[in-house]
């Protein structure tokens, strides 16, 4: 249960990846897949974030694609915040009312925790012979 300090002096406690319910994980994953699909369509149209001459393509995407791209972070915040000092828990809609700096910090922390997959690889035994 990671605790994070927010830029506005507030704080939040997130669900750990192990605490997230399957229902919440599916909502977040579905939002991610929608965003990834919209991003792929944008890239296929020639958009390159590092090339300002292609940025006009972003202005031409559909409202649905724009909603898909924006929705992932809000779904993360709504699904991952266990408690916080800001009152009622956020929904995907109310998360959009957060100050931009708070929203971005919270979305980044939520994404990091949600995507924190455990490492199941075995620890190498330092005494074991190494194959040449």
N, C-alpha and C positions, 0 to 999 in steps of 0.2 A: 504494500500500500504506500506508493511514493507520495511524498508531500512536496509541493512546489511553491515557491514564492512568486507572486505575480508582480508585474511592473508598477501597479498602482498601490503597492503596499499591502495588498490582500494576499490570501493564500488559498490553496486548494489541495485536497487529498484525492488522488486518483485510485481507481481500482487497479490492482496489479493484473497483468495478463492472465494469471491463473484464476482470478476472481470474476472475470468477465463471463457473463452467461452466454450460452450458445445463441440465444435469441439476439442479444446485443451484438455479438461478434458477426452474426449474419447481416444485421442492419449496416454495420460499419463496412463489412466486406462488400456488400451490394453497392454501397455508396462509392467505395473505392473503384469497383469495376465499372460503374457508370462514368466516373471521372476519367478512368484510364481509356475507356472507349471514346469519349469526347476528345481527349488529348490526342489519341491516335488519329482521329479524323482531322483534327487541326494540323497535326504534323504532316499527314498525307496531302493536305492542301498546299503544303509548302511553308508553313509557319516554322520559324526558327527563332527561339527566344533570344539568341545572341545576335540576330541580324535584324536591326531596326527596320530595314526595308520591307520585311515580311509582317510587321506588326499590324498592318492594315487588315490582314486576314483574320486576326482575332476579333476585330470589330464586326466582321461579317458572319460570325458563327450564330447559330440559332439560340433562342432563349433557353431551349431545353438543354443544349450543350453547355451553355453558360451556367445554368442551374446545377448541372451535373458536376462541373468543375468546382463550383463553390460549395456544393453540399457535403463533400467528403469531410472537410475540417469541422463543419458544424455537427455532423453525425459523430465524429470522434469525441468532441467535447460533450455532447449530450450523453454518449454512452460510457465515457470513461471517468467523469467527475463523480466521485463518491460523496464528497462534502466540500464545502468551501465557505469562505467568510462573507460571501456576497448575498446570502439569503437563500431563496428557493433554488433548487437545483436547475441547471439549464436544460432547455429543450433545444432541438435543432433550430427552432425559430428564435427563441430568446437569446441564444448564443450570438446571434447576429447583432444584438444590441450592445454587446460588450465593446469597450474602446478597442481600437485596432491593435494597439500594442499588447493588450491583455489577450485578445482573441488569438493573435499570432503566437504568443508565448505558450498559451494553453494548448493550442492545436499542435504545436511542435512537441510539447511534453507528452500529450496524449498519444500522438503517432509513435513516438519513441517507445513508450510503454506497450502499446498495442502490438507493435511489430517486434517486440523483444522476445524472439524465439529462443528457447533454451538450447544450449549446446550439449548434445547428447554424445558427442564424440568421446572416445575413451581417452583418459589421460595417459600419455606414454609413460611406461615404467622406465625410470632412468637407469635401472640395472639390466634391462632387457637388451639382448644383443641387437645391433642395428645391421640390417642387410646392406651389403655394398652394392 
